Amino acid sequence: MKSTVKLAALIFVSSVIGLAHADTVSPPAFLALRSDLATYHAGQRAVLSAEIRILPHASQDEVVLLANWDGAPIRLTRLTESTWAVVSPIFEGASAHQWQVRAYLQDAR
Protein backbone atom coordinates (compact mmCIF):
# COMPACT_ATOMS: atom_id res chain seq x y z
CA MET A 1 0.00 0.00 0.00
CA LYS A 2 1.67 3.18 -1.19
CA SER A 3 0.70 6.81 -1.52
CA THR A 4 2.77 8.95 -3.85
CA VAL A 5 3.58 12.58 -3.15
CA LYS A 6 2.88 15.25 -5.77
CA LEU A 7 2.82 19.04 -5.53
CA ALA A 8 -0.01 21.18 -6.84
CA ALA A 9 -1.18 24.79 -6.55
CA LEU A 10 -4.75 25.63 -5.51
CA ILE A 11 -4.70 29.39 -5.90
CA PHE A 12 -1.96 32.01 -6.11
CA VAL A 13 -1.47 32.28 -2.33
CA SER A 14 -2.19 28.67 -1.55
CA SER A 15 -0.26 25.49 -2.21
CA VAL A 16 -1.11 21.87 -1.73
CA ILE A 17 0.83 18.68 -1.36
CA GLY A 18 -1.31 15.75 -2.40
CA LEU A 19 -0.49 12.32 -1.09
CA ALA A 20 -2.06 10.21 -3.81
CA HIS A 21 -2.38 10.15 -7.57
CA ALA A 22 -3.22 13.71 -8.61
CA ASP A 23 -2.48 16.04 -11.50
CA THR A 24 0.76 17.91 -10.91
CA VAL A 25 0.75 21.68 -11.22
CA SER A 26 3.68 23.96 -10.36
CA PRO A 27 3.21 25.67 -6.98
CA PRO A 28 3.73 29.44 -6.61
CA ALA A 29 7.43 30.38 -6.69
CA PHE A 30 7.30 32.06 -3.26
CA LEU A 31 6.07 28.96 -1.37
CA ALA A 32 7.84 25.58 -1.49
CA LEU A 33 6.25 22.44 -0.02
CA ARG A 34 8.29 19.31 0.69
CA SER A 35 7.87 15.86 2.17
CA ASP A 36 10.53 13.59 3.66
CA LEU A 37 9.70 10.61 1.40
CA ALA A 38 8.31 10.10 -2.10
CA THR A 39 5.97 7.27 -1.00
CA TYR A 40 4.44 6.18 2.31
CA HIS A 41 3.15 2.89 3.68
CA ALA A 42 0.42 2.15 6.21
CA GLY A 43 1.64 2.96 9.73
CA GLN A 44 4.03 5.70 8.62
CA ARG A 45 3.81 9.47 9.08
CA ALA A 46 4.99 12.16 6.68
CA VAL A 47 7.30 14.96 7.78
CA LEU A 48 6.09 17.95 5.76
CA SER A 49 7.76 21.34 5.46
CA ALA A 50 6.76 24.68 3.97
CA GLU A 51 9.32 27.33 3.06
CA ILE A 52 8.64 30.96 2.19
CA ARG A 53 11.16 31.99 -0.48
CA ILE A 54 10.34 35.71 -0.52
CA LEU A 55 10.27 37.39 2.89
CA PRO A 56 8.65 40.79 3.53
CA HIS A 57 10.96 43.81 3.34
CA ALA A 58 9.04 46.08 5.71
CA SER A 59 9.76 45.40 9.39
CA GLN A 60 6.08 45.74 10.35
CA ASP A 61 5.00 43.00 7.90
CA GLU A 62 4.93 39.29 8.71
CA VAL A 63 4.06 36.08 6.89
CA VAL A 64 1.45 33.80 8.45
CA LEU A 65 0.93 30.23 7.25
CA LEU A 66 -2.27 28.27 7.87
CA ALA A 67 -2.55 24.60 6.98
CA ASN A 68 -5.19 21.89 6.58
CA TRP A 69 -4.82 18.12 6.46
CA ASP A 70 -7.65 16.50 4.49
CA GLY A 71 -9.73 19.64 5.06
CA ALA A 72 -9.17 19.88 8.83
CA PRO A 73 -6.85 22.49 10.41
CA ILE A 74 -3.39 21.21 11.33
CA ARG A 75 -0.86 23.21 13.34
CA LEU A 76 2.46 24.16 11.75
CA THR A 77 5.58 24.65 13.87
CA ARG A 78 7.85 27.51 12.85
CA LEU A 79 11.45 26.26 12.64
CA THR A 80 13.19 29.33 11.19
CA GLU A 81 12.20 32.77 9.89
CA SER A 82 11.14 31.17 6.60
CA THR A 83 10.47 27.47 7.36
CA TRP A 84 7.53 25.69 9.03
CA ALA A 85 6.94 21.95 9.52
CA VAL A 86 4.33 19.43 10.62
CA VAL A 87 4.13 15.65 11.07
CA SER A 88 1.08 14.08 9.45
CA PRO A 89 -1.32 11.71 11.17
CA ILE A 90 -0.50 8.00 10.75
CA PHE A 91 -1.36 6.61 7.31
CA GLU A 92 -3.90 3.84 7.73
CA GLY A 93 -3.84 2.52 4.18
CA ALA A 94 -3.56 3.37 0.52
CA SER A 95 -5.83 6.37 0.30
CA ALA A 96 -5.58 9.94 -0.94
CA HIS A 97 -4.56 12.69 1.47
CA GLN A 98 -4.14 16.42 0.96
CA TRP A 99 -2.01 18.96 2.80
CA GLN A 100 -3.01 22.53 1.97
CA VAL A 101 -0.97 25.57 3.00
CA ARG A 102 -2.16 29.17 2.69
CA ALA A 103 0.33 32.04 3.03
CA TYR A 104 -0.77 35.52 4.18
CA LEU A 105 1.21 38.74 4.36
CA GLN A 106 -0.09 40.96 7.16
CA ASP A 107 0.82 43.91 9.32
CA ALA A 108 2.39 42.57 12.53
CA ARG A 109 1.16 45.48 14.60
C-alpha positions in Angstrom: 0.0 0.0 0.0 1.7 3.2 -1.2 0.7 6.8 -1.5 2.8 9.0 -3.8 3.6 12.6 -3.1 2.9 15.3 -5.8 2.8 19.0 -5.5 0.0 21.2 -6.8 -1.2 24.8 -6.6 -4.7 25.6 -5.5 -4.7 29.4 -5.9 -2.0 32.0 -6.1 -1.5 32.3 -2.3 -2.2 28.7 -1.5 -0.3 25.5 -2.2 -1.1 21.9 -1.7 0.8 18.7 -1.4 -1.3 15.7 -2.4 -0.5 12.3 -1.1 -2.1 10.2 -3.8 -2.4 10.1 -7.6 -3.2 13.7 -8.6 -2.5 16.0 -11.5 0.8 17.9 -10.9 0.7 21.7 -11.2 3.7 24.0 -10.4 3.2 25.7 -7.0 3.7 29.4 -6.6 7.4 30.4 -6.7 7.3 32.1 -3.3 6.1 29.0 -1.4 7.8 25.6 -1.5 6.2 22.4 0.0 8.3 19.3 0.7 7.9 15.9 2.2 10.5 13.6 3.7 9.7 10.6 1.4 8.3 10.1 -2.1 6.0 7.3 -1.0 4.4 6.2 2.3 3.1 2.9 3.7 0.4 2.1 6.2 1.6 3.0 9.7 4.0 5.7 8.6 3.8 9.5 9.1 5.0 12.2 6.7 7.3 15.0 7.8 6.1 17.9 5.8 7.8 21.3 5.5 6.8 24.7 4.0 9.3 27.3 3.1 8.6 31.0 2.2 11.2 32.0 -0.5 10.3 35.7 -0.5 10.3 37.4 2.9 8.7 40.8 3.5 11.0 43.8 3.3 9.0 46.1 5.7 9.8 45.4 9.4 6.1 45.7 10.4 5.0 43.0 7.9 4.9 39.3 8.7 4.1 36.1 6.9 1.5 33.8 8.4 0.9 30.2 7.3 -2.3 28.3 7.9 -2.5 24.6 7.0 -5.2 21.9 6.6 -4.8 18.1 6.5 -7.6 16.5 4.5 -9.7 19.6 5.1 -9.2 19.9 8.8 -6.8 22.5 10.4 -3.4 21.2 11.3 -0.9 23.2 13.3 2.5 24.2 11.8 5.6 24.7 13.9 7.9 27.5 12.9 11.4 26.3 12.6 13.2 29.3 11.2 12.2 32.8 9.9 11.1 31.2 6.6 10.5 27.5 7.4 7.5 25.7 9.0 6.9 21.9 9.5 4.3 19.4 10.6 4.1 15.7 11.1 1.1 14.1 9.4 -1.3 11.7 11.2 -0.5 8.0 10.8 -1.4 6.6 7.3 -3.9 3.8 7.7 -3.8 2.5 4.2 -3.6 3.4 0.5 -5.8 6.4 0.3 -5.6 9.9 -0.9 -4.6 12.7 1.5 -4.1 16.4 1.0 -2.0 19.0 2.8 -3.0 22.5 2.0 -1.0 25.6 3.0 -2.2 29.2 2.7 0.3 32.0 3.0 -0.8 35.5 4.2 1.2 38.7 4.4 -0.1 41.0 7.2 0.8 43.9 9.3 2.4 42.6 12.5 1.2 45.5 14.6 
